[in-house]
Amino acid sequence: MPHMRVGPLVRATSTDTVILWAELSEHCDVQIHIMSDDLSENATISISTTTVQVVERYYIAPQIQGLKSSTWYTYTLTPSLDDQN
């Protein structure tokens, strides 16, 4: 089962986007769920991405769009084996 080796880390931000970075133990799909801590807004952003291999390491660095400025967010990353392994 794949697991996080390093991260996740917030690598870059703008007023409505963020780039999350992580290194994983093997090639896999990663589900990312981002929830606003603003109780008046019940919005969740969900994306799926696949690791990229660089030499013998596996990384993700997706850009998440559609965020609101001055808002706290909580996120979870869930790796799972894909069909290519």
Buried (B, 14 or more C-beta within 10 A) or exposed (E): EBEBEEBBEEEEEEEEEBBBBBBBBBBBBBEBEBBBEEEEEEEEBEBEBEBEEEEEEBBBBBEBEEBEEEEEBEBEBEBEEBEEE
